[in-house]
Amino acid sequence: MTSRRRFLAASGTVAAAGLSGCLAELGRLYTSNEPPVVSNRPDEVYVPTHTEGMRMVGSADAGDLRVGVFYSYPHRFWVMSDEGDGFGTSKLSVEAGDDVHLMAAVWDAETGVVVPDTGLSLEIARDGDLVSEEVVYAMLSQRMGFHYGSNFGLDGDGTYEVTVDVGAPSLHLFGDLAGRFDSPATATLDFEYSSRDRDDIPYTMLDDQQGDPGAVKPMAMDAIPLGRAPETLPGTALGEATTGSLRLVGTVLDADRFGDDPYLAVSPQTPYNRLLVPRLGLTATVASGGATRFDGRLEPGLDADLGFHYGASVPGLAGDDATADLTVDVPPQVARHEGYETAFLEFDPVRLG
């Protein structure tokens, strides 16, 4: 029996075969040797060395939330590290005994909104015996967007039980989401695994594009939502700016669900494909009508129409003459798949409006 634990300092979608046809392209069979990391990687989002498909274990309700579990080949990823004078990333390589990279996505089944920042753990058992248990990493990948995942060892081919423990999200919830997800919950799914099925997962090299600024397209999905911002945010647009590869899009909303005062919301996104980037620290100095209306930290929030964002109620704010000076003072505390590990680390102040 293998039992391993990894912990992240901060608490820790995907298409599958048969969901939307996105795994129809055949790729080469898996080997334990990944291609070398791109040399001279840019300090921004870049095209990775390869893409992988994945297979779906299943989905189940966990309280008010819906959980989907998937797997692919075990692969390297990068975790955040405090380097004293700032944050960097450290590579975690595939270890002997790693059989799969297991992933989980969490969303609200009623609205389809992906719910980040829940904290999540995965336990794998077989015939009642524990095989592997992890506190998994909150992660960001170009194909899946935000999810939870880690490499796991198994005990050969066969049927496993995957138990997913989901915590209550540390978010301000608005509208139809208010008052929900307030208790931890658990879901258990059967996992039929064979190394042959794993080795049939597509694996495509990107020799001509790897290392170039840019990103691969996220997986198209029919049944599983992707953590992606709306093309146009509701409210009065405040503009957008990019710093450290992070796209910050602002809006001002006057809606009862946000309270009596105007609500400033900032959507943090990847520079390509509008994937949401959570678990960062964001402060704002907001001016309107010739006066400073707000100076402080924006809090993470979730709304069915706006999605995940950072926001604050700002008395006296008028969207038509507002400005917001934004500072990312804590980089996103998420592990990164290849192509994101050199981005979202250092930021200059930016202004919206």
C-alpha positions as CSV (number, residue, x, y, z in Angstrom):
1,M,0.0,0.0,0.0
2,T,1.3,3.5,-0.8
3,S,0.3,6.4,1.3
4,R,1.8,9.8,0.6
5,R,0.9,13.3,1.6
6,R,1.8,16.7,0.1
7,F,0.8,20.0,1.5
8,L,0.6,23.5,-0.1
9,A,1.2,26.5,2.1
10,A,-2.1,28.0,0.9
11,S,-5.0,25.6,0.8
12,G,-5.1,23.7,-1.9
13,T,-11.9,21.3,-17.1
14,V,-11.8,19.4,-18.9
15,A,-13.1,17.2,-21.5
16,A,-12.8,13.5,-21.3
17,A,-13.2,10.8,-24.0
18,G,-16.8,10.6,-25.0
19,L,-17.8,14.0,-23.6
20,S,-17.3,16.3,-26.5
21,G,-15.1,14.6,-29.0
22,C,-12.1,16.7,-28.0
23,L,-10.0,13.6,-27.4
24,A,-10.6,12.2,-30.8
25,E,-7.1,13.2,-32.1
26,L,-4.7,10.3,-31.6
27,G,-1.3,11.0,-30.1
28,R,1.7,8.9,-29.3
29,L,1.7,6.5,-26.4
30,Y,2.9,7.6,-23.0
31,T,6.4,7.1,-21.9
32,S,7.8,8.0,-18.5
33,N,10.2,10.4,-20.0
34,E,8.6,13.9,-20.6
35,P,10.2,16.1,-23.2
36,P,12.8,18.6,-21.7
37,V,11.5,21.9,-20.4
38,V,11.8,24.6,-23.0
39,S,15.1,26.4,-22.7
40,N,15.2,30.2,-22.4
41,R,11.5,30.3,-21.4
42,P,10.0,33.8,-21.6
43,D,8.8,35.5,-18.4
44,E,5.2,35.3,-19.6
45,V,2.6,32.8,-20.7
46,Y,4.1,30.5,-23.4
47,V,3.1,27.5,-25.5
48,P,4.1,24.3,-23.7
49,T,6.1,21.4,-25.1
50,H,3.1,19.2,-25.5
51,T,-0.6,18.7,-24.7
52,E,-2.3,15.7,-23.1
53,G,-5.8,14.4,-23.2
54,M,-7.5,13.0,-20.2
55,R,-10.2,10.6,-19.1
56,M,-13.1,11.1,-16.9
57,V,-13.6,9.1,-13.7
58,G,-17.0,10.6,-13.1
59,S,-19.0,13.3,-11.4
60,A,-21.1,13.4,-8.2
61,D,-22.8,15.8,-5.9
62,A,-20.9,17.0,-2.8
63,G,-23.5,19.0,-0.8
64,D,-24.6,21.9,-3.0
65,L,-21.6,21.5,-5.2
66,R,-20.8,19.2,-8.1
67,V,-17.4,17.5,-8.4
68,G,-15.8,16.0,-11.5
69,V,-12.7,13.8,-11.3
70,F,-10.4,13.1,-14.2
71,Y,-7.0,11.6,-14.8
72,S,-4.1,11.7,-17.2
73,Y,-0.4,10.8,-17.3
74,P,1.7,11.8,-14.2
75,H,3.6,14.9,-15.2
76,R,5.7,17.7,-13.8
77,F,4.2,20.8,-12.5
78,W,5.4,23.9,-10.5
79,V,4.4,25.0,-7.0
80,M,4.8,28.5,-5.5
81,S,7.8,29.1,-3.3
82,D,8.7,32.1,-1.1
83,E,12.2,33.2,-2.1
84,G,12.6,35.8,0.6
85,D,12.6,38.8,-1.7
86,G,9.5,37.6,-3.6
87,F,7.8,34.5,-4.9
88,G,9.0,32.1,-7.5
89,T,8.1,28.6,-8.7
90,S,9.7,25.2,-8.0
91,K,9.3,22.2,-10.2
92,L,7.9,19.0,-8.8
93,S,9.0,16.1,-11.1
94,V,7.3,12.8,-11.6
95,E,8.4,10.3,-8.9
96,A,8.9,6.6,-9.0
97,G,5.5,5.0,-8.3
98,D,3.4,7.8,-9.8
99,D,0.8,6.3,-12.1
100,V,-1.6,9.1,-12.8
101,H,-2.2,12.8,-12.5
102,L,-5.6,13.0,-10.8
103,M,-7.6,16.1,-11.1
104,A,-10.9,17.5,-9.7
105,A,-13.1,20.4,-10.8
106,V,-15.8,21.9,-8.5
107,W,-18.8,23.9,-9.7
108,D,-22.4,24.9,-8.8
109,A,-24.7,22.5,-10.7
110,E,-27.5,25.0,-10.9
111,T,-25.6,27.9,-12.5
112,G,-22.5,26.1,-13.9
113,V,-20.2,28.5,-12.2
114,V,-16.8,27.1,-11.2
115,V,-16.2,27.5,-7.5
116,P,-12.5,28.2,-6.7
117,D,-10.9,28.4,-3.2
118,T,-12.8,25.5,-1.6
119,G,-9.8,23.5,-0.4
120,L,-10.0,19.9,-1.5
121,S,-8.5,16.5,-0.7
122,L,-8.6,13.2,-2.5
123,E,-8.3,9.7,-1.0
124,I,-8.0,6.6,-3.1
125,A,-8.9,3.2,-1.7
126,R,-9.2,-0.4,-3.0
127,D,-11.3,-3.0,-1.4
128,G,-11.6,-0.8,1.7
129,D,-7.8,-0.4,2.0
130,L,-6.2,3.0,1.7
131,V,-4.0,3.3,-1.4
132,S,-3.1,7.0,-1.5
133,E,-4.2,10.1,0.2
134,E,-3.3,13.7,-0.7
135,V,-4.1,17.3,0.0
136,V,-4.1,18.3,-3.6
137,Y,-2.8,21.5,-5.1
138,A,-5.0,24.3,-6.4
139,M,-3.7,24.5,-10.0
140,L,-3.9,26.4,-13.3
141,S,-3.4,24.9,-16.7
142,Q,-4.0,26.1,-20.2
143,R,-6.2,23.2,-21.1
144,M,-8.3,23.0,-17.9
145,G,-8.1,26.4,-16.4
146,F,-8.4,26.3,-12.6
147,H,-8.7,22.9,-10.9
148,Y,-7.2,20.8,-8.2
149,G,-4.7,18.0,-8.8
150,S,-1.6,16.0,-8.0
151,N,0.3,12.9,-9.1
152,F,-0.8,9.7,-7.4
153,G,0.5,6.2,-7.1
154,L,-1.9,3.2,-7.6
155,D,-1.7,-0.5,-6.9
156,G,-2.1,-1.9,-10.4
157,D,-5.1,-2.3,-12.7
158,G,-8.5,-2.6,-11.1
159,T,-11.4,-0.8,-9.4
160,Y,-10.7,2.0,-6.9
161,E,-12.9,4.3,-4.9
162,V,-12.0,8.0,-5.0
163,T,-13.3,10.0,-2.1
164,V,-13.3,13.8,-2.6
165,D,-13.6,16.1,0.5
166,V,-14.6,19.6,-0.5
167,G,-14.3,22.5,2.0
168,A,-16.5,25.6,2.2
169,P,-15.2,28.3,-0.1
170,S,-13.7,31.4,1.4
171,L,-15.6,33.8,-0.9
172,H,-18.3,36.4,-0.7
173,L,-21.3,34.9,-2.5
174,F,-23.9,37.0,-4.3
175,G,-27.4,36.6,-5.8
176,D,-28.5,33.0,-6.2
177,L,-25.2,31.8,-4.7
178,A,-25.6,33.6,-1.4
179,G,-26.0,31.4,1.7
180,R,-24.8,28.3,-0.1
181,F,-21.7,26.1,0.1
182,D,-21.4,26.9,3.8
183,S,-20.4,23.4,5.0
184,P,-17.7,20.8,4.0
185,A,-19.0,17.9,1.9
186,T,-17.9,14.6,0.5
187,A,-18.4,12.6,-2.7
188,T,-17.2,9.1,-3.6
189,L,-16.8,7.8,-7.1
190,D,-15.7,4.4,-8.6
191,F,-12.5,4.6,-10.6
192,E,-11.9,1.8,-13.2
193,Y,-8.2,2.0,-14.0
194,S,-5.9,0.2,-16.4
195,S,-2.5,1.3,-17.6
196,R,-3.6,0.3,-21.1
197,D,-6.5,2.9,-20.9
198,R,-4.1,5.5,-19.6
199,D,-1.6,4.8,-22.3
200,D,-4.3,5.4,-24.9
201,I,-4.8,9.0,-23.8
202,P,-3.6,11.3,-26.6
203,Y,-0.2,13.0,-26.1
204,T,0.7,15.6,-28.8
205,M,4.1,17.3,-29.2
206,L,4.1,21.0,-30.1
207,D,7.6,21.1,-31.6
208,D,7.0,24.1,-33.8
209,Q,5.3,26.3,-31.3
210,Q,6.8,25.4,-27.9
211,G,8.3,28.3,-26.0
212,D,6.5,31.0,-28.2
213,P,4.4,33.6,-26.3
214,G,0.9,32.4,-26.4
215,A,-1.3,29.5,-25.2
216,V,-3.0,26.4,-26.4
217,K,-6.8,26.4,-26.6
218,P,-8.7,25.1,-23.6
219,M,-10.6,21.9,-24.0
220,A,-14.1,22.2,-25.4
221,M,-16.6,20.8,-23.0
222,D,-20.3,19.8,-23.2
223,A,-20.8,18.5,-19.7
224,I,-18.1,20.1,-17.5
225,P,-17.9,23.9,-17.0
226,L,-14.6,25.7,-17.5
227,G,-13.5,28.5,-15.2
228,R,-13.7,31.3,-17.7
229,A,-14.8,34.9,-17.5
230,P,-17.7,36.2,-19.5
231,E,-16.8,37.9,-22.8
232,T,-18.4,41.1,-21.5
233,L,-18.8,41.7,-17.8
234,P,-22.1,43.1,-16.6
235,G,-22.2,46.7,-15.4
236,T,-20.4,49.8,-16.6
237,A,-17.0,48.9,-18.0
238,L,-14.0,50.4,-16.3
239,G,-11.5,49.2,-18.8
240,E,-8.7,46.7,-18.6
241,A,-4.9,46.5,-18.1
242,T,-2.3,43.7,-18.2
243,T,0.6,43.3,-15.7
244,G,2.8,40.3,-15.2
245,S,0.8,38.5,-17.9
246,L,-2.3,38.9,-15.7
247,R,-5.3,40.6,-17.4
248,L,-7.4,42.7,-15.0
249,V,-10.8,43.8,-16.3
250,G,-12.9,46.2,-14.2
251,T,-16.6,47.0,-14.0
252,V,-19.0,49.0,-11.7
253,L,-22.3,47.5,-10.9
254,D,-25.5,48.9,-9.3
255,A,-27.5,45.9,-8.4
256,D,-29.4,45.1,-5.2
257,R,-27.5,41.8,-4.7
258,F,-24.3,43.7,-4.1
259,G,-25.8,46.0,-1.5
260,D,-26.9,49.7,-1.3
261,D,-23.6,51.2,-2.7
262,P,-22.1,50.8,-6.2
263,Y,-19.9,47.7,-6.4
264,L,-16.4,47.7,-8.0
265,A,-15.5,44.3,-9.5
266,V,-12.2,43.3,-11.1
267,S,-12.0,40.0,-13.0
268,P,-8.4,38.5,-13.0
269,Q,-7.8,36.5,-16.2
270,T,-5.1,34.9,-18.2
271,P,-4.0,37.0,-21.2
272,Y,-5.4,34.3,-23.6
273,N,-8.7,32.5,-23.4
274,R,-10.1,34.5,-20.4
275,L,-9.3,31.8,-17.9
276,L,-9.9,32.9,-14.3
277,V,-6.9,33.3,-12.0
278,P,-7.8,33.1,-8.3
279,R,-6.0,33.1,-5.0
280,L,-4.1,36.4,-5.3
281,G,-3.9,39.6,-3.3
282,L,-5.3,42.8,-4.9
283,T,-5.6,46.3,-3.5
284,A,-7.2,49.3,-5.1
285,T,-7.4,53.1,-4.7
286,V,-10.6,54.2,-6.3
287,A,-11.4,57.8,-7.3
288,S,-14.6,59.3,-8.6
289,G,-16.0,62.9,-8.7
290,G,-12.6,64.3,-7.8
291,A,-12.4,62.4,-4.5
292,T,-10.9,59.2,-3.3
293,R,-13.8,56.8,-2.6
294,F,-12.0,53.7,-1.5
295,D,-8.4,52.7,-0.6
296,G,-7.9,49.1,0.5
297,R,-8.1,45.4,-0.3
298,L,-10.5,43.9,-2.8
299,E,-12.1,40.7,-1.5
300,P,-12.7,37.5,-3.6
301,G,-16.3,37.0,-4.6
302,L,-18.5,34.8,-6.7
303,D,-21.6,35.8,-8.7
304,A,-23.6,33.7,-11.2
305,D,-23.4,36.5,-13.9
306,L,-20.1,38.1,-13.0
307,G,-18.3,34.9,-12.1
308,F,-15.2,34.8,-9.8
309,H,-13.8,38.3,-9.2
310,Y,-12.3,40.7,-6.6
311,G,-14.6,43.5,-5.4
312,A,-15.7,46.0,-2.9
313,S,-18.7,48.3,-2.2
314,V,-17.7,51.9,-2.9
315,P,-20.0,54.7,-1.6
316,G,-20.2,57.6,-4.0
317,L,-18.7,55.7,-7.0
318,A,-19.9,56.7,-10.4
319,G,-18.8,54.4,-13.2
320,D,-18.6,57.2,-15.9
321,D,-15.7,59.1,-14.2
322,A,-14.2,56.4,-12.0
323,T,-10.5,55.3,-11.9
324,A,-9.0,52.4,-10.0
325,D,-5.3,52.1,-9.3
326,L,-4.6,48.4,-8.8
327,T,-1.7,46.6,-7.2
328,V,-1.3,42.9,-7.1
329,D,0.6,42.5,-3.8
330,V,0.4,38.7,-3.6
331,P,0.8,36.6,-6.8
332,P,-1.6,33.8,-7.4
333,Q,-1.0,31.1,-4.9
334,V,-1.7,28.3,-7.3
335,A,0.5,25.5,-8.8
336,R,1.0,25.8,-12.5
337,H,1.1,23.4,-15.4
338,E,3.8,24.0,-18.0
339,G,3.4,27.3,-19.9
340,Y,2.3,29.3,-16.8
341,E,5.2,28.7,-14.4
342,T,7.1,31.8,-15.5
343,A,4.1,34.1,-15.5
344,F,1.9,35.8,-12.8
345,L,4.9,36.4,-10.5
346,E,5.9,40.1,-10.7
347,F,3.5,43.0,-11.2
348,D,3.6,46.7,-11.8
349,P,0.7,48.9,-10.6
350,V,-1.9,49.6,-13.3
351,R,-4.8,52.0,-13.7
352,L,-8.3,51.2,-14.9
353,G,-10.6,54.0,-16.2
